[in-house]
Amino acid sequence: MQETKRILTGSALPGLAKGNNKAWKRVLQNWELYLFIAPAFFYFLIFHYGPMYGIQIAFKNFIPTKGIFGSPWAGFDHFIRFFNSYYFWDLLWNTLSISLYELAIGFPLPIILALAFNEVKNGFFKRTVQTVTYAPHFISVVVMAGMIITFLSPSTGIITHFLEWLGFNAPQFLTDPSWFKTMYVFSGVWQGAGWGTIIYLAALSGVDPQQHEAAIIDGASRFQRVRHINIPTIVPTMTILLILNMGSLLGVGFEKILLLQNPLNMEASDVISTFVYRSGLVDAQYSFSTAVGLFNSVVNAILLIVVNQIVRRTNENSLW
């Protein structure tokens, strides 16, 4: 009662004002740091958090002429429609299988490359190989899709003709659904594996050379030094990247899939992101596509939190 009376009479305001003055004083003292972070802060505020008010159309029957606030509420009708649809499990399986396939192949390969590059002593050879492996990262998605179609074309594809020259019957890479996921994953690994090694090479640069010198004196082989010194050093980085990858397990990008997609491989290439694009922008089912996209984002967020908590209970390398 006395505390309430003190607040009402204003006796608590000097302490509150004093705390605010200290906060503003810290801001003024470090204004360069706040100015430095301001562009990133406003970017996320305007382009990521600001548009989130539109998520509510997932629970409405959105009518463009009435706007978001004027459209009638529909509750969970769009979610129920998606869950009960005949294509729900196909979309979920295609998305999960591509993501897990890409994680199984694409996650360990940059680690192996980084460990190999770290052991190479020939500077010219090391720089050359690194440049060759990094270069595909700078190829745009459209150009990459064009290269894949050109190389794997049944009539003019260089890879198709090379397999036939070796005496093999070249499969229909672009139209056979059973080959789509392999084509998508390995082309992505070729494009991104070299660039992914940069993070692990940066982590390996923090290894104390004295540890290797002591291991050599103790008679450790190169493989033993890699196993017991280099790999433990990059385990925290591996853990963080694995958590982030698991958090985007259903977030398969639609750009390259959409460019490589055709009616013959739709059975294996149709994922949640391409379905959202098709139902939202092509078919103008704005509320339904928003509901599907929201489901995708919520599942990714749950996976990120769950995996992070599992890692947090096992070691101290979690995100938070």
C-alpha positions in Angstrom: 0.0 0.0 0.0 2.8 2.4 0.8 4.6 1.5 -2.4 1.4 2.2 -4.4 1.0 5.5 -2.6 4.6 6.4 -3.2 4.2 5.7 -7.0 0.9 7.7 -7.1 2.4 10.7 -5.4 5.4 10.7 -7.7 8.1 9.8 -5.2 9.2 6.8 -7.4 9.5 8.9 -10.5 13.0 10.4 -9.7 14.5 6.8 -9.5 12.8 5.9 -12.8 14.0 9.1 -14.4 17.5 8.5 -13.1 17.6 5.1 -14.7 16.4 6.5 -18.0 19.1 9.2 -17.8 21.8 6.6 -17.3 20.5 4.6 -20.3 20.5 7.7 -22.5 23.9 8.7 -21.2 25.3 5.3 -22.3 23.7 5.7 -25.7 25.3 9.2 -26.1 28.7 7.9 -25.0 28.6 5.0 -27.5 26.7 6.8 -30.3 29.1 5.5 -33.0 28.2 1.9 -32.1 24.5 2.6 -32.3 24.9 4.4 -35.6 26.8 1.5 -36.9 24.1 -1.0 -36.0 21.2 1.3 -37.1 21.0 0.2 -40.8 20.7 -3.5 -39.8 18.2 -2.7 -37.1 16.0 -0.7 -39.4 16.4 -3.2 -42.2 15.0 -6.0 -40.1 12.4 -3.8 -38.5 11.0 -2.5 -41.8 11.4 -5.5 -44.1 11.1 -8.5 -41.7 9.0 -7.4 -38.7 6.9 -4.7 -40.3 5.2 -7.0 -42.9 4.3 -9.5 -40.2 1.0 -7.8 -39.6 -0.1 -9.4 -42.9 0.1 -12.9 -41.3 -3.4 -12.4 -40.1 -4.8 -13.0 -43.6 -4.0 -16.7 -43.0 -6.9 -16.6 -40.6 -9.2 -14.6 -42.9 -10.9 -14.9 -46.2 -8.8 -12.1 -47.7 -10.6 -9.8 -50.2 -8.3 -7.3 -51.8 -11.0 -4.7 -52.2 -11.8 -4.8 -48.5 -8.2 -4.9 -47.3 -6.7 -6.9 -44.5 -8.8 -5.4 -41.7 -12.1 -5.4 -43.6 -11.9 -9.1 -44.7 -14.0 -11.6 -42.8 -12.4 -14.0 -40.3 -12.1 -17.6 -41.3 -10.3 -19.1 -38.3 -8.3 -22.2 -39.0 -10.3 -23.2 -42.2 -7.3 -22.7 -44.5 -5.0 -24.8 -42.3 -7.6 -27.6 -42.1 -8.0 -27.5 -45.9 -4.3 -27.8 -46.4 -3.9 -30.7 -43.8 -6.8 -32.6 -45.3 -5.7 -32.1 -48.9 -4.5 -35.1 -51.0 -1.2 -33.4 -51.7 -0.2 -32.5 -48.1 1.9 -35.6 -47.5 3.5 -35.5 -50.9 4.6 -31.9 -50.4 5.8 -32.6 -46.9 7.8 -35.7 -48.0 9.4 -33.9 -51.0 10.4 -31.0 -48.8 11.8 -33.2 -46.0 13.6 -35.6 -48.3 15.3 -32.9 -50.3 16.4 -31.1 -47.1 17.7 -34.2 -45.4 19.4 -35.4 -48.6 21.1 -32.0 -48.9 22.0 -32.0 -45.2 23.5 -35.4 -45.4 25.7 -34.6 -48.4 26.2 -30.9 -48.2 26.9 -30.5 -44.5 30.0 -32.8 -44.0 31.6 -31.9 -47.4 32.8 -28.4 -46.5 34.2 -29.8 -43.3 36.2 -32.4 -45.2 37.4 -29.7 -47.7 38.4 -27.3 -44.9 40.4 -30.0 -43.1 42.1 -31.0 -46.4 42.9 -27.4 -47.4 44.4 -26.8 -43.9 46.8 -29.6 -44.4 48.0 -28.5 -47.9 51.4 -26.9 -47.7 51.9 -25.9 -51.3 50.6 -22.4 -51.4 50.1 -22.1 -55.2 48.2 -25.4 -55.4 46.1 -24.5 -52.3 45.1 -21.1 -53.6 44.3 -22.6 -57.0 42.0 -25.3 -55.7 40.3 -22.9 -53.3 39.6 -20.5 -56.1 38.2 -23.3 -58.3 35.9 -24.5 -55.4 34.8 -21.0 -54.4 34.0 -19.8 -57.9 30.6 -21.6 -58.4 29.2 -19.7 -55.4 29.1 -16.5 -57.4 27.0 -18.0 -60.2 23.4 -16.8 -60.0 20.6 -19.3 -59.6 19.2 -18.6 -63.1 22.6 -19.2 -64.7 23.1 -22.3 -62.6 19.7 -23.7 -63.7 20.6 -23.0 -67.3 23.9 -24.8 -67.0 22.2 -27.8 -65.5 19.6 -27.9 -68.2 22.3 -27.5 -70.9 24.7 -30.1 -69.5 22.0 -32.7 -68.8 19.9 -32.2 -71.9 19.1 -35.6 -73.6 19.9 -34.2 -77.1 22.8 -31.7 -76.5 24.0 -32.3 -73.0 27.7 -32.8 -72.6 27.2 -35.2 -69.6 24.6 -37.2 -71.4 26.9 -37.6 -74.5 29.9 -38.4 -72.2 27.9 -41.3 -70.5 26.8 -42.6 -73.9 30.4 -42.5 -75.1 31.4 -44.6 -72.1 28.8 -47.1 -73.1 26.2 -46.3 -70.5 22.5 -45.6 -71.2 22.2 -42.0 -69.9 19.1 -41.5 -67.7 16.6 -38.8 -68.3 17.9 -36.4 -65.6 15.5 -33.6 -66.3 12.3 -35.5 -66.7 12.7 -38.6 -64.5 11.3 -37.9 -61.0 13.7 -40.4 -59.4 16.7 -38.3 -60.6 15.4 -34.8 -59.7 16.5 -34.8 -56.0 20.0 -36.1 -56.8 20.4 -33.5 -59.6 19.2 -30.7 -57.3 21.3 -31.7 -54.3 24.6 -32.4 -56.0 24.4 -29.2 -58.1 23.8 -27.3 -54.9 26.7 -29.0 -53.2 29.0 -28.2 -56.2 27.9 -24.6 -56.0 28.1 -24.1 -52.2 30.6 -26.5 -50.7 33.7 -24.4 -51.5 32.2 -21.3 -50.1 31.2 -23.1 -46.9 34.8 -24.1 -46.2 35.6 -20.4 -45.4 33.9 -20.6 -42.0 35.7 -23.8 -41.0 39.1 -22.5 -42.3 38.5 -19.4 -40.2 37.9 -21.6 -37.1 41.0 -23.7 -37.9 43.1 -20.6 -38.0 42.6 -20.4 -34.2 44.4 -23.7 -33.6 47.5 -23.1 -31.5 50.6 -24.4 -33.5 52.2 -25.5 -30.3 49.5 -28.2 -29.9 50.6 -29.7 -33.3 54.3 -29.3 -32.3 53.7 -31.1 -29.0 51.7 -33.9 -30.8 54.5 -34.4 -33.4 57.0 -34.7 -30.6 54.8 -37.4 -29.0 54.7 -39.3 -32.2 51.2 -38.5 -33.4 50.5 -39.0 -37.1 48.9 -36.3 -39.3 45.6 -38.1 -39.2 45.7 -38.3 -35.4 46.5 -34.6 -35.2 43.5 -33.8 -37.4 41.3 -36.1 -35.4 42.3 -34.9 -31.9 43.3 -31.3 -32.5 41.6 -29.8 -35.6 38.2 -31.5 -35.4 37.6 -30.6 -31.7 38.4 -27.0 -32.6 35.7 -26.7 -35.2 33.1 -28.7 -33.3 31.4 -25.5 -31.9 31.2 -24.1 -35.4 29.8 -27.3 -36.7 27.2 -27.4 -33.9 26.0 -23.8 -34.6 25.7 -24.4 -38.3 23.9 -27.7 -37.8 21.3 -26.0 -35.6 20.8 -23.3 -38.2 20.4 -25.9 -40.9 17.9 -27.9 -38.9 16.0 -24.6 -38.3 15.5 -24.3 -42.1 14.7 -27.9 -42.7 11.4 -27.1 -44.5 12.8 -23.9 -46.0 13.9 -25.4 -49.3 14.3 -22.4 -51.6 11.9 -22.4 -54.5 14.0 -20.5 -57.1 16.2 -23.3 -58.5 13.4 -25.9 -58.0 11.0 -23.7 -59.9 13.5 -23.2 -62.8 14.2 -27.0 -63.0 10.6 -28.0 -62.5 8.5 -29.4 -65.4 5.3 -31.4 -65.6 7.2 -34.7 -65.9 9.2 -34.3 -62.7 6.5 -32.6 -60.7 6.0 -35.8 -58.6 9.4 -35.3 -56.9 10.0 -31.5 -57.4 6.8 -30.0 -55.9 7.7 -28.7 -52.4 6.0 -26.4 -50.0 7.7 -23.3 -51.2 6.8 -23.8 -54.9 3.2 -24.7 -53.8 3.0 -21.4 -51.9 4.2 -19.5 -54.9 1.8 -21.3 -57.3 -1.3 -21.0 -55.0 -0.5 -17.4 -53.9 0.8 -15.6 -56.9 -0.4 -17.7 -59.8 -3.9 -18.8 -58.5 -4.4 -15.7 -56.3 -5.4 -17.7 -53.2 -3.7 -15.3 -50.8 -5.2 -16.5 -47.5 -4.6 -20.1 -48.3 -1.0 -19.6 -49.4 -0.3 -17.5 -46.4 -1.6 -20.2 -44.1 0.7 -22.8 -45.8 3.6 -20.5 -45.6 2.9 -19.8 -41.9 2.7 -23.5 -41.2 6.1 -23.9 -42.9 7.6 -21.1 -40.8 6.2 -22.3 -37.5 7.5 -25.8 -38.1 11.0 -24.4 -38.8 10.9 -22.3 -35.7 9.9 -25.3 -33.6 12.7 -27.4 -35.0 15.2 -24.6 -34.4 14.1 -24.3 -30.7 14.0 -28.1 -30.1 17.4 -28.8 -31.7 18.9 -25.9 -29.8 17.5 -27.1 -26.5 18.8 -30.6 -27.2 22.3 -29.3 -28.0 22.1 -27.0 -24.9 21.5 -30.0 -22.7 24.4 -32.0 -24.1 27.0 -29.2 -24.5 27.5 -25.5 -24.2 27.6 -24.8 -28.0 23.9 -23.8 -28.4 22.7 -20.6 -30.0 21.2 -19.3 -26.7 
